[in-house]
């Protein structure tokens, strides 16, 4: 005789957590690409499906997948599916001792990038504190393998903090064919203990970013902040100043969204006017490429953001979709009442 599982009711802990989750406000809207960008997205999606490829874009259900794929950018996660850290905001599973690194991954990753036909690839990683070099040698092998097979593809590494191992960072970056080295501080300094694993900190992240800038002045250095975690508008601006002073050129700011009922609750939904203010402040501080908005993620329009830093038109003014908000936009943008012209 089979046992019946208990059904969650309105008084259960699960039901109470779900009821407490905040609803998305009206300004969470984005538009789909049209024309050539739409054709590019469809072609890339067909390549991914036909070749059974895996991307962070799909697995994380990124709201900007149509936009980024339509403009030749895709994101891949390497070094396994489990992280050695347990940050309160992240949906990636945690294991003290993850599976060993896959020695075939560099070649398989290079094949995936080649088959997808992209122009800019973002390679992101899980933390591997179980490894002496934090996984740096494996990350390096993956980047080199992609470059060997697809030398014209722009490469961006969204790296861990390597547990503060500067020797590993030096080894990783030496002559590595990158456009962008990225590492996310995630939140303002005051919220480190609430949001991030105890082995991470804003200062350790700054140290990694500043050392990367020192080691490779030819690269664009990038970081990202989430809002809606309990910070103030002023704390966001101060965090931006600390990042710029540490040599960061590219900045993205986006809304934190709770992955599940077990994760950190959303504290607030900053209104579009706040994102517009942060965008303006970031440009005034001296960032060379900026994307701020409720649906912006750390890899948002990554290839175009690099192009902006190299002198191209700002990302936020190029076929705006509503994900990013800026006073530079001359066309439709998202206001607190919804999408307006």
C-alpha positions in Angstrom: 0.0 0.0 0.0 1.5 3.3 -1.0 2.0 6.1 1.5 0.4 9.5 0.8 2.7 12.5 1.2 1.4 15.3 3.4 -0.1 18.1 1.4 1.1 21.6 2.3 -1.8 23.7 3.7 -2.2 27.3 4.5 -0.7 26.9 8.0 2.4 25.0 7.0 5.9 26.6 7.2 6.3 26.2 3.4 2.9 28.0 2.8 3.8 30.8 5.2 7.2 31.4 3.5 5.6 31.4 0.1 2.9 33.9 1.2 5.6 36.2 2.6 7.4 36.4 -0.7 7.1 39.8 -2.4 5.3 40.1 -5.7 7.2 41.6 -8.7 6.2 45.3 -9.3 4.8 46.5 -12.5 8.0 47.8 -14.0 9.5 44.2 -14.3 9.1 44.1 -18.1 11.4 43.5 -21.0 10.8 43.5 -24.7 11.9 40.8 -27.2 14.4 41.4 -30.0 13.2 42.0 -33.5 14.8 41.7 -37.0 18.4 40.5 -37.2 18.7 40.1 -33.5 15.6 37.8 -33.4 17.0 35.7 -36.3 20.3 35.4 -34.4 18.6 34.3 -31.3 16.6 31.6 -33.1 19.7 30.3 -34.8 21.6 30.1 -31.6 18.8 28.4 -29.8 18.6 25.8 -32.6 22.4 25.2 -32.2 22.1 24.7 -28.5 19.2 22.3 -28.8 20.6 20.3 -31.7 24.0 19.8 -29.9 22.6 19.3 -26.4 24.6 22.2 -25.0 24.2 23.7 -21.5 24.4 27.4 -20.8 23.8 29.4 -17.6 21.5 31.6 -19.7 19.0 28.7 -20.0 19.6 27.0 -16.6 19.2 30.2 -14.7 16.2 31.3 -16.8 17.8 34.6 -17.4 15.3 37.3 -18.5 17.8 38.7 -20.9 18.5 35.5 -22.9 16.8 36.7 -26.0 18.6 40.0 -25.9 22.1 38.6 -25.3 21.8 35.6 -27.6 20.4 37.9 -30.3 23.6 39.9 -30.0 26.1 37.1 -29.9 26.8 36.7 -26.1 26.3 33.6 -24.0 27.4 32.5 -20.5 28.8 29.1 -19.5 29.5 27.8 -16.0 32.6 25.6 -15.4 34.2 23.5 -12.7 31.1 21.6 -11.7 27.5 22.1 -10.7 28.2 22.4 -6.9 29.9 25.2 -5.0 32.0 24.9 -1.8 30.3 28.0 -0.4 26.8 28.6 0.8 25.8 32.3 0.0 22.3 33.1 1.1 21.3 34.5 -2.3 22.5 31.8 -4.6 20.6 28.9 -6.1 23.7 26.8 -6.9 24.0 23.7 -4.6 26.7 23.5 -1.9 29.1 20.6 -1.2 32.1 20.6 1.0 33.9 18.1 -1.4 32.5 18.5 -4.9 33.2 16.0 -7.7 36.8 16.1 -9.2 37.3 18.5 -12.1 36.5 17.1 -15.5 39.7 17.0 -17.6 37.6 16.9 -20.8 35.8 20.1 -19.9 38.2 22.5 -21.6 37.7 20.8 -25.0 34.0 20.3 -24.6 33.6 24.0 -23.7 35.6 25.1 -26.7 33.4 22.9 -28.9 30.2 24.4 -27.4 31.4 28.0 -28.0 32.4 27.2 -31.5 29.2 25.4 -32.4 27.0 28.3 -31.0 28.8 30.8 -33.3 28.9 33.5 -30.6 31.1 36.6 -30.7 31.6 37.0 -26.9 31.6 34.3 -24.3 31.3 34.8 -20.6 32.9 31.9 -18.5 31.7 31.9 -14.9 32.8 29.5 -12.2 31.7 28.0 -8.9 34.0 28.4 -5.9 36.4 25.5 -5.5 37.9 26.0 -2.0 38.7 22.3 -2.0 41.5 22.9 -4.5 44.9 24.4 -3.6 44.7 27.0 -6.3 40.9 27.5 -6.1 40.5 26.0 -9.5 42.6 28.7 -11.3 44.6 26.3 -13.4 41.4 24.6 -14.7 39.9 28.0 -15.5 43.0 28.9 -17.4 42.9 25.6 -19.4 39.3 26.3 -20.3 40.0 29.8 -21.6 43.1 28.7 -23.6 41.1 25.9 -25.2 38.4 28.2 -26.3 40.9 30.7 -27.7 42.8 28.0 -29.6 39.6 26.8 -31.3 37.9 30.2 -31.7 40.6 32.9 -31.7 38.1 35.7 -32.8 35.7 35.1 -29.9 36.0 37.7 -27.2 36.4 36.1 -23.7 35.3 37.3 -20.3 36.1 35.4 -17.1 33.7 35.9 -14.2 36.0 34.5 -11.6 35.7 33.5 -7.9 37.8 35.3 -5.3 40.2 32.2 -5.3 40.0 32.5 -1.5 42.3 35.5 -1.7 45.2 33.5 -3.3 47.1 36.1 -5.2 49.7 33.6 -6.5 46.9 31.6 -8.1 45.5 34.8 -9.6 48.9 35.7 -11.1 49.2 32.3 -12.6 45.7 32.5 -14.0 46.0 35.8 -15.7 49.6 35.6 -17.1 49.2 36.2 -20.9 45.6 34.8 -20.7 43.7 35.9 -23.9 40.9 37.8 -22.2 38.9 41.0 -22.9 37.4 41.2 -19.4 38.2 39.9 -15.9 35.2 40.0 -13.7 34.5 39.3 -10.1 31.3 40.2 -8.3 31.2 41.9 -4.9 27.5 41.1 -4.8 26.4 43.4 -2.0 27.4 46.5 -0.1 30.1 45.9 2.6 27.7 46.2 5.6 25.7 43.2 4.3 28.6 40.8 3.8 27.7 38.6 6.8 24.0 38.5 5.9 24.3 37.8 2.2 27.6 36.0 1.5 29.4 32.9 2.8 31.7 33.7 5.7 34.8 33.0 3.6 33.9 35.9 1.3 34.1 39.6 2.0 33.8 42.9 0.1 37.4 43.7 1.0 38.7 40.3 -0.3 36.8 40.9 -3.5 38.3 44.4 -3.8 41.8 43.0 -3.3 41.2 40.5 -6.1 39.9 43.1 -8.4 42.7 45.6 -7.7 45.4 43.0 -8.1 43.9 41.9 -11.4 43.9 45.5 -12.6 47.6 45.8 -11.5 48.6 42.5 -13.2 46.8 43.2 -16.4 46.3 46.9 -17.2 45.3 45.9 -20.7 42.1 44.2 -19.5 38.7 45.8 -18.6 37.9 44.9 -14.9 34.3 44.4 -14.1 32.1 43.8 -11.0 28.4 43.6 -10.1 26.1 44.6 -7.2 22.6 43.3 -6.3 20.1 45.6 -4.6 17.0 44.8 -2.6 19.0 43.1 0.1 18.7 45.7 2.8 21.1 48.4 1.5 20.4 52.1 1.2 20.8 54.1 -2.0 23.7 56.0 -0.4 25.5 52.7 0.5 25.2 51.6 -3.2 26.9 54.8 -4.3 29.7 54.4 -1.7 30.3 50.8 -2.9 30.5 52.1 -6.4 33.2 54.5 -5.4 35.2 51.8 -3.6 35.0 49.6 -6.8 36.2 52.5 -9.1 39.0 53.3 -6.7 40.1 49.7 -7.0 40.5 49.8 -10.7 37.1 48.5 -11.9 36.0 49.8 -15.3 32.7 48.1 -15.9 29.7 48.0 -13.5 26.3 46.3 -13.5 23.6 46.7 -10.9 20.5 44.6 -10.7 17.6 43.6 -8.5 18.0 40.6 -6.2 15.3 38.0 -6.8 14.7 35.2 -4.2 15.5 31.9 -5.9 13.4 29.9 -3.5 11.5 30.1 -0.2 14.7 29.0 1.6 16.8 31.8 0.4 17.3 35.3 1.7 14.1 37.4 1.5 13.8 40.5 -0.7 14.0 43.6 1.4 12.8 46.1 -1.3 12.3 46.8 -4.9 14.1 50.0 -5.7 12.1 52.1 -8.1 13.3 52.8 -11.7 14.4 56.3 -10.5 16.9 54.8 -8.2 18.5 52.7 -11.0 18.6 55.9 -13.2 20.3 57.7 -10.4 22.9 55.0 -9.8 23.6 54.9 -13.6 24.2 58.6 -13.6 26.4 58.4 -10.5 28.5 55.6 -11.9 29.2 57.5 -15.1 30.1 60.6 -13.1 32.5 58.5 -10.9 34.3 57.4 -14.0 33.1 53.9 -15.0 33.6 53.2 -18.7 30.6 50.9 -19.1 27.5 50.8 -17.0 24.2 48.9 -16.9 21.7 49.4 -14.1 18.2 48.1 -13.9 15.8 45.7 -12.2 16.4 42.9 -14.8 20.1 43.5 -15.3 22.4 40.6 -14.4 26.2 40.5 -14.1 26.6 39.2 -17.7 23.9 41.5 -19.2 24.9 42.5 -22.8 28.5 41.6 -21.8 30.0 42.0 -25.3 28.3 45.3 -25.8 29.4 46.5 -22.4 33.0 45.8 -23.3 32.4 47.7 -26.6 31.1 50.7 -24.7 34.3 50.8 -22.7 36.2 50.7 -25.9 34.4 53.8 -27.2 31.2 52.4 -28.7 27.6 53.7 -28.1 26.5 53.1 -24.5 24.7 49.7 -23.9 21.6 51.4 -22.5 20.9 53.4 -25.6 21.3 50.5 -28.1 17.8 49.1 -28.8 16.6 49.5 -25.2 14.6 46.5 -24.0 13.6 47.8 -20.5 16.1 45.7 -18.6 18.5 48.7 -18.0 17.5 52.2 -17.1 19.5 55.4 -17.7 19.1 59.1 -18.2 21.0 58.6 -21.4 18.1 56.8 -23.0 16.3 58.8 -25.6 13.6 56.2 -26.4 11.2 54.3 -24.3 12.2 53.5 -20.7 10.6 51.9 -17.7 9.0 54.2 -15.1 7.4 53.2 -11.9 4.0 53.1 -13.6 5.2 50.7 -16.2 6.7 50.8 -19.7 6.1 54.3 -21.2 7.3 56.2 -24.3 
